[in-house]
Amino acid sequence: MTNNKKMEAGVSTLYIYQEDNKPLGFISIEEFKTDKYDTYLVADFMVLLYKQRTGIGRRLFDFMLQDNNLHPPEIIYDAPSYATDCFLKRYYNLETYLYRR
C-alpha cells in the first residue's frame, strides 16, 4: 500500500479521480526495480462500488499510462483482484501479466 513516506521520497505517485470535489477512485504506482525489471508497480487501484462500470477506472488507468509513457504489459501488478484481472482482460486484452502476491 502506498504511504506518505513513499510519496515524499518520490517513488510513489497517487492519481485520484474526483467529481464535485469528491474522490471516486484512485490508482497508486511505485517505481519497481529488480535485476530483470526497471518499471512500475500498480500498488492500489480502486473505484467506489457505486461508480464502477462508468468509465472512471479506464480514465484513471489511461491517464496513468500516458503520464508515465507506459503500456499495460510493462507494469507489475501487486496482488491483483479478480475485478482487476477482468478489467485488464477487458480493456487491454491482457490474458497474462506480471504480478506480485
Number of C-alpha atoms within 10 A of each C-alpha: 10 17 11 9 10 14 15 10 8 11 14 21 19 16 15 16 16 12 8 6 7 9 12 19 20 19 20 21 24 21 15 15 11 7 5 6 11 12 14 19 21 25 21 17 21 17 20 12 9 8 12 13 11 10 11 19 23 15 12 19 20 14 13 20 14 10 9 9 8 14 12 17 15 14 20 21 23 17 14 19 11 9 10 15 16 15 16 20 14 11 10 13 12 14 11 10 14 13 13 11 6
